[in-house]
Amino acid sequence: MPAGASLAQWVVRSRSLLTCLALVVAILGCTETRTTAGDDRSPAADAGPVDTGAVDAGAVDVGAADVGAADVGAADDGAADDGAADVGTNDLLGEDAADVDVADAVTPGDVAPDLPPDVPSELPADDVLAWPDASDVLVDAPSGAESVTLPPPQTIAAFDALLDANDAPALMTWLGTYDMPICDASTCLFVTRDDDATSLVVTGDFDAWESTVTMTETPLVSGVWWAKVAVSTAQTTVIEYKLRRDGNWDLDRTGRYVRFAPLGPNSAIYPPGASRIAHLPDVASTELANSRSLYVYLPAIYFTDPALHLPVLYMQDGLNVFTNPNAPYGSWDVETTADALIPAGLAAPVIIVGIDTKARLDEYTYAAIKLGLSKSTPKLPKYAAFLVGTVKPLIDATFRTQVGPESTAIAGSSLGGISSMWIAWKYSSVFGKVASFSGSYWIGDEETGPGLEPMRALITQNADGLKPSALRIYLDSGDTDFSGKSAYAADAWVYTDWTRNALIAQGWDNRSEWDTDAALASPPMDLPPTTAIGSVPHLTWSAEPPGGIWANWLGLQRNLCALVGPGHQHNEAAWKARFAAAYVYLFPGPKALP
């Protein structure tokens, strides 16, 4: 839904929520499917022509240093992993302190339940009424002004009183604050809007996915259905559910939050004090003539402090960002990392937006490249315009965000990594921070052609005179190819170093760990790809900061950080392991600062 084009977006900007809610009809898709056909994630693709093989690194939890060569399900077809992690933006000291759609907000220790075999992974994309969350509604605040806080969500008793009083206008106001089922110690109230259904049944893991609770349509407002379900665990665990709409499985079209399970996304009820994942479907792009889903991580503090506005971290390859059993090549589980780092004070709380893509080879390239039998039709400029003109305004209008470049970051891996750098370089007035994991900086070196300049050439030209103060940059790579051999050419490490050196030549901070000539005033030399890794100066990634001091290791006082993961290959497991370092570097919490 492009900015300014949908009634749902009009509602969140309106001064009269009560009047608007009576008119809102938004088109939302319940889920999409993502395929890997034509995907560019192969050793000859994102990792660069220098990498061969298909041995995936094993999954690594936060704090785990062992990223080995374990299979995560993509090795059989020789596909290399590629994900997308966006590390959001913020001041150094912080502020206020494609194609299978995925979103999951698993809290630490939770395990997604298995669903019955007849639950489909694809759901019909029908018309839905999208209700804004009262705590998220902004009133005439496109520039990030203070939001107007509406009344808190009502209780089950309040809903009962509205039905008893036959008060339709008050019910519409109540619905304006509703974003997921409301629960007390023993019961959950489910309310949804569906003008076309003839029957709706609530089913979920609270009753072993047996369809036993039929919803009732209220006579007060046509198409408003409700049911009460006995649920004893709603205050302590995430409850997953779906609706049977005229006998067919469907997501709750009024609930905002989701969680991903082995057979696809489920609607979700989150307990008090938990972070959540919101789903914004069918976000349309006029530039690209397509649409996609956004998945939005909201940290727990977002719900406990209604006055708090947070920085935003936009991540490429949104299907791989959050815990998702169906993610192509594996997932980064960034919500688990954030849920650990934020309470520990190591990272500032941020909103994380996972941006889905169905055409990553095209949308993530600024010039035509060949990857095996595929050739890209470069659409990165159009994709960037979509992010700047549609996605960011939608997120700023829907959630309580800090809107300036110092509070807005973009990140990704592989092709998502180089495209994130390109976007941040071109739109530093929007994205003031960027993280590039194993960026495909081999483009322009391993392949030449019209417009195929290396990213470092664009940096050296610096046509817009970008200053180091305008962009905080995190770069990294692994040091191991798909055969398990460590080499300077592996995972585009050499090209990442050359990109780092170009930045230093433009004034970004140098470090002694990268120095090649005992003179920090000059950038390091561009060493040849055949250089033995023992002769390559570099800053080594570690699961824990050496000496326990994040500020010294990552250089939190500097505007450039570049790490090399020992034993890390080109895959999601390695990027998952390194995400914490990037997050802390871009959004350090008070415990990470000196």
N, C-alpha and C positions, 0 to 999 in steps of 0.2 A: 504494500500500500504506500505509494509515494507520498511525500509530505504534501499536505494540502489537498490530497485527492480523495481521502476516505473520511466517512462520517465519524469513524472511531477517533481519528486524529483531531477532527473538528471538536469533538466532545471534550477532549482533554485540554483544549485551549479556550473553551467557552466560559463566559461569566455566569451562565445560568445552567448549572448541572442538572437541576430538576427538569427544566424544559427540554434540554438536549437529550436526556436519557430516554424520554418518551419517543424520540425520533430515531435513535441510533440503530442502524442496521449495517454491520460490517461484514465483509466477506473474508472468512478465515479458513485456511486449509488445516485439517486436523493433523495430517502427517504427510510426508513425502517419501519417495524411495530414492536411494542413491546407488548407483552402480559404478563399477570400476572399469567399465568398457571405455576405452579411449583414455583412461587415466594415464597421467604422465609419470606415475611413481614407479619407475624402474631404474635399474642401475645405470641405464643409458640416458636417464632423464634428469631428475632433480639433482642426483648425486654427482652428475657430470660424467662425461665419457671416460674419465680415468678410473671409475669404480666398476667392479665386476662382481658377479655372484649375487646371492640373495640370502645371507645369513642374518637373521634379525637379532638385535640385542634384547636381552630379557628385560621384563618390566622391572622398574626400580622405584621403590617407594621413596618419599622424601627422607633424605638423610642416608640413603643407601648408596654406597660407592661402586658396587659391582654391577656394571652394565656389560654383560657378557654376550655370548652369541647363542642365545636361546630362541627357539621358534615361537613367534607370536601369531602364527597362522597365515603369514604372507610369503613364506619361503618356498612353498611348493611350486608357485608359478613364477618364481624368480623376481617377484616385484619388490622393489625397495620401498621402505616406509617413507611417508611424508605427512607431516601434520601441520598444525598451525597453532601457535600460542601467541596470544596478544598480551603484552605486558603493558598495562595502562600507564597513564601519566600523572605526575604530581610534582610538586616542588621537592627539592632535595630533603627538606625537613618535613615534608608532608603538609597537607592542609586539613584542618579540623583534627589535629593531634600532633562428492560430492555426489555426496549424492545419496546417502541413507541418512536422514535427519536424526541428529542425536541431541539429547540433553539429559543430564542426569544430575541429581543433587543428592548423592549418597552421602550421608553423614558418616563420620568415621565409625567403623564397626558394623554398619548396616549392610545387609546383603539383599539384593533385589530378589523377590520371590519368583519361582517358576510359574508360568501361566499355563492354563489348559491348552491342549494342542489346537483347539479350534479358534483361539484368539488370533486374529490376523495381524500382520505387521504393517499392512497398508490399510488406511482408513479413508472413508469417503470425505472429500473436501466440499462440504456444503455451506450454505449461508449460516452465519452464526451472529448472535448479538454479543459484542465484546464489551464487557463492563470494565471501566477503569477502576483501579484501586484508589480508594479515597486518599490514602497517604501519598500517592504518587501524582495526583492531579496538579498540574501547573495552570494557573490562570493568568493569561496574557504575560507570560514570562519567557519569551523566546531567547532572551539574552542571559538567562540564568538567574533572574531575580528570585527573591524568596518565594517559595510555593505557598499556596493557600491550603491549610490543613483542614480537611472536612471532618465531620464527626467520625469517631472510631466505628469499626464494624459492630453491628448490633448483636445482641445475644439471641439464643434460641427463644427465650421467653418474649423478647421484643417482637420477633417474627410472629409468634403465636398471637400476641396482642393485636398486631396489624390485621391478621386474618379475622379475628373475633370482631374487630371494629369495622370491618369492610372498608378500610381506608386505602384506596388504590393509589392516590398521589404519595402518601407516606411510604407505601410499599415500593414505589419506584425510587424514592429517595434512599430507602434502605438498600435496594439493589445496587445503587450507585456506589456503595461502600463495600460490596461483596466481591471478593476475588478468589475465594476457595471455601469449601464447606466449613461450617462453624461447629466446633466440638466443645463439649464439657467433659466431665470425668467419665461419663458412660455412654454418651450419645453424640452423633454427628448429624447436623442438618445439611442436607444437600438441596441446593436450589439451582435450577438451570432455566434458560430461556430457549424454547424451541417451538416455533409457530406451526411447524409442519408435521411433527411426530403425532402418531395416534396412541403410542404407548412407550414408556420409558421405564427401564428397570436398572437400579443401581447394583453393581456387582464389583467385588474387589477382594483384596487379600484379608479383609476382616471376616469374610465368610467362605474362605477357601475357593473364591471365584465361582460360587453357586448363585444363580440368579433367583433371589428370593424376595427382594424389596422393591415393590412397584411404586413409582412416583405418582403423585396426584397433581392434576392441573387445577390451579386456583381459579375460581370464578372472578376474582378481582381484576386480574390482568391476563388477557388471552396469551397463551403460550408460556406462562410461568409455571414451572413444575417444581414439586418439592417432595422430600421424603426424609424420614428420620430413621437412622440406623443405629443399632446398639454396637458401639465400638469402645472397647475397654482400654485400648492402647494409644488413643489419639494424642494424648498429652506427652507421650514419651518416644514414639517412633513415627517414621514416615508411613502413611497409609497410601497404598496405591489402589486405584479403582478405574473402571470404565463404565459407560452406560450401554445398555442394550436398547438401541433405538429401533423400534418396530422389528425387533429380533436380530438386528445387526450390531456388532461391536462398534463403539464410537468413543472418542474422547469427550469429556465434559466441555461443552462449547462455551460455557460461562466461566469455568475455573481457569485461572491464569497459569497455574504451576504444573510442571510435569516432572516425571522421573523415568529414566529409561531402564527397560528390562530386556531379557533375552529375546523376546518376540516383538520388541518395539516399544514406543513411548506409552506410558500410562499417565493419566491425570494423577495428581498427588495432593495430599494434605500434609503439610509440614507442622511439626510440633512447635510449641513456643521455644524461642531461643535458638532456633536452627536457621542456617542459611537456606536459600531457596533458588530454584532455577525456573525462570519465567520463559514462556514460549510466545514469540510474536511471529505468526505465520503469514505467508503471502505478502511479504514486503516487496513491492513491485519496483522495477527500474525502467524508466522511460529510455534511458541511455542504452541499456542492454536488451530491452524488450523481453525481460524474463522476471521471475520473482523467486524468492527464497525465504527460508525461515531464519530467524535470529533466536539464539538461546542466551538468556541473560542471567548471570550469577549475581545474586544479591546477598551480601554477607549478613550475618545475624544482626549486627549493629544497625543495619538499615531499618529494621523493624522495631528495635528497642529505642531508637532516638529519632523521632519523626522530624526533627529540625535539621538533621544531618544531611549535607550534600556531599557526594563522593566523587573522586576521580573516576575516569572510565578507561578501560583497557580493551581495545578492539582486537580480536584474534581471527586470523585467517583459518580456512579449513575447519569451520565451526563444528563439523560432525565428529572431529577427533579431540575436541577441546575438553569436554567433560566426560565423566565415567560413562561408557556406553559399550555394552557387549557387542553391538553391531557395527561399531566404528571400523571403517576400512583401515587395515594395517595396525589397529590398536588405538587406544586413547591415552590422553595425557593426565586425566583425572585432576585437572587444575583446581576444582572446587575442594578436593581433599587437601591439596597443598595449601590453598588459601585459608581453609578452616584451621589448619595447624599453625601457620605463620602469623595470622592476625592476632589471635588471643595471646600468643607468645610475645607480642610486641616487636617482632622482627620485621614485619611488613605492615604498611598502612592498609586499612580496608579500602577496597576498590570494587567497582562494578565491572564485571568481565562479560563482554559480549562476544559470543561465538557466531561468526558469519558463515553460513553455509554457501557452497558454490556447486554448480552443476557443470561448470566449464572452466576448471581451474587452469588448464593449459593455455586457454585464450585469455582469461581474465587476469592471470598473474604474469603475463609477458608483455614487454613494451616493444618488442620487435619479433618478427617471425623466426621461429626456431624449429628444427626438426628433431623429433625424439622417436627413434625407431621408424615406424611407418607413419607416424603422425606428424603433422606440421601445424603449428599454432597460427591462428588468426588473431594477432595481438589486439587485445581490448583493454589493456591495463589503464590507459587514460580514461576510458569510459567508466570502468569499474571504480577508479578513484573518484570520479565526479559523482558517481552513485553514492559512495560512502560519505563524501563531504556534503552532498546536497540532499540526500534522503535518509540514510541510515543514522548519521549523527543527529540531525534535527529530530528524528523520531525518538531516539533514545533520550535526548535532552527534554523532549516534551512529555515523555511517558514516565520517566524516573527522576529522582532528585539528584542531579549531577552537578559537578563543577565543570564549567563549559570551556574554559580557556585552554590554550595549547599546553600550558605548564601542567594541566591536569588531564590531558588526553594523550593516550599512547596507542600505537599500533604494533602488532607483532605477528610473526609467522615463521614457518620453517621451510627450507628448501626453496621451491619456487615461491612459496608464501613468504619466505624470508627476504628474498631479493625484491619482491614486489612491495613488501612493507617498507623496506629502505627507500625504494623509488618513490612511493607515495609520501613518506615523511619528508623526503628531500624536496619534492615538488610542493607539498602543502605543509610546510613547517609552521605556518600561521594557524593551522588546525591541530596538527599532531606534533607536540613538542618533545616526544620521547618515542623511541623505537627499539625493538628487540628483534634481531635476525638470527635465527637458529639454523646453522648449516646452510646458509644462503647459497643459492645457485649462481655464485659469482663467476663461474666458468663461462657464462654466456658472454659472447664477444671474444673469447679466447679459443675455446675448443671448436667454435663454429663462427664463421664470419659471413657477412652479408649486409644488405641495406639496413641501416639503423641498428645494427648489432654492435653497438659500442659497449664495452664493459662498464659496469656501474662505476668503477673507479675513474673512468674517463669523464663521466658526467660530474663526478665529484671534483676532479681536477679543473674542469672547465668552469664549474661553479658560476653558471651564467647569471644567477640571481643574487650572487654575492652573499650567500648564506653564511652567517656567523656561528661559531661554536656555541655561543650562548643561547642560540635558538633551538638547538636539538641535542638531546642527551641520547647517547647511542650505546647499545649493547650488541656485541657480535660474539659468535662462538662457532665451533666446529668440533668434530671428532678427529681421531687420528688413525682410524682403522678402516680398511676397506671391507668388502663383503666376503672376501676369502679369509678374513681374520688377520691379515697382514697390516702392520703399522707402517705408514709412509706419509711423507709430507704432501703427496698428491691425493691422499685419501680424504674423502668427505669434503672436497674442495677447500681443505685447510690452507693450501698455498694461496688460493685466490682470495680467501677471506683475509689473510695477512696482507696481501697487496691492497685490498680495499681499505683495511685499517691504516696502512701506511699513507694512502692518498688522503685520508681524513687528517692524519697528523700533519701532513704537508700543508693542509688548509687551516691549521691552527688548533685542531683538537689535541687533547693532552697526550703526551708520550709517557712511557713508563720504562723504568730500568729493566724490567723483565722482558721487554721487547727489543731492547737496544742492540744494535749490531756494530756500532762504531764508537762506543764510549762517549757519545755526545748527544744528550737528550734534546739539544736545541735543533737537531736535524732528525728527519724521520728515519726509521729503520730502512735498510736496503731491501729491495725485492729479491729474495733468494730464489734460485731456480727450483722447479718442482722435484728435481732429483736429489736435493739436499738431504743428507741423513738427518733424521729427526733429532738425534742427539746434538746436532749443530744448529738447531732452530731455536732461538730464544722465544719463550712463550710463558704465559701465565696459565697454570694448570688448574682445571676445575677440581673441586673436592666436594664431597657430600657435606662436610662440615668445614667452616673456615679455619685455616691454619691458626693455631693459637686461640681459636674461639672468637676472633675479632673480625666481624664482617666488614667494618669500615675500612680497615687497612687492606684486607685481601681484595675486595671488590673495587676499592678506590672510590668510595662514596662521595668524596669531595671533588672527583674528576668528572669530565663530561664524556669520557670514552672508557668502555670496558670490553676486553676481548679475551675469552677463555678457550682452552682446548681440553676436551674431555678424553682422558687416557682410556684406551680400550673401547671408546664409543664409536659405533657405526652410524650409518645414515638411516635412522628409524625413530619411531615414536618413543620407544623405551628410553633412548638416550636423551631425547628432548624433554621427556617427562622428568628425568633425573635432573636436568640442568635448569628446569623452569624456576625452581626456588631461587637460584642465584640471580637470574634475570629479574624476577619479581622484587627481590630485596634491593637490587641495584636501582631499579627504576622507582620503587615506592618504599624506601626504607622506613621501618618503624622506629620508635624511640630506643628500643633495645639494640638495634643494629648500628645506631649512630655513635660516634665517639663520645 
